[in-house]
Amino acid sequence: MSDPVLFSLKGRRALITGASRGIGFTLAQGLGSFGAEIILNGRKADALDTARAKLEQEGIATRGAVFDVTDQDQVIAGIEAVEKEGPIDILINNAGIQFRAPLDQFPRNEWDRLISTNLSSVFFVAQAVSRHMIARNRGKIINICSVQSELARPGIAPYTATKGAVKMLTKGMATDWARHGLQINGLAPGYFETEMNAALVADEKFSSWLCQRTPAARWGKAEELVGAAVFLSSDASSFVNGHILTVDGGLTASV
Ligand code: NDP
């Protein structure tokens, strides 16, 4: 059982949404280093080209898939184009946004943008990919959740609502699709130093609160999500389904 082949992703093709930077890019690097061919998704072709060039330099085979995950027609066309070239064995639904504002002033358009980017997109992409996975009777889907799938924080109730829903959508997908050979799990990061959190990282008061609140007493680094993502993408997790794997330095373990 200690065979590293259990964790090998050689011969697998992984589609990662929102992979031009941040957690998505780092997971692309991580899965690529375990042998997967990586299909990077994002909205901007030039940002994807830059990300792909970095991975190719590291010897990772890549392909770009430019589409907006909030647009179901674009998603379906994008997935069909990728599938024409080869199967999507692993899907990581990572694309997401954050918007902070007092709840009583929260703008309607930002509410809509959060729901479509963080929640509807997970349904659109997973549904389009699942049709192919079901036909093959195998496939891995990992939905990026958050500690905010469990915990409320001031100013981000709509974000927490989307991440709570993604958690339950993950369990629902597992309930419906496990019988077709699919494995659908969630990965719930705590607080990580990415562009999404740039303002919080720069905010000393917040950082000091976070370090006191987190048993590991620090921010996470995106590379620290790779092990969990490789586990959920590989044969090592062959009987894990509908599980949310939290990687948060102990944040949600303590009060
Ligand atoms: P970033 O802002 O650094 O990256 C977000 C990525 O999503 C970018 O590549 C962006 O590309 C892409 N994206 C955004 N909207 C769309 C869209 N409509 N279609 C396609 N791609 C899109 O965020 P993080 O890396 O920090 O976050 C990644 C995921 O992890 C998110 O789901 C987030 O909620 C989650 N998460 C992050 C945590 C953290 O601490 N950072 C903690 C918990 C969860 P572009 O804008 O160029 O199109």
Residues whose N, C-alpha, C, O or C-beta is under 5 A from the ligand:
A	BS01	NDP	G18 A19 S20 R21 G22 I23 G24 G42 R43 K44 A47 F67 D68 V69 T70 N94 A95 G96 I97 T117 I144 C145 S146 V147 P189 G190 Y191 F192 T194 E195 M196
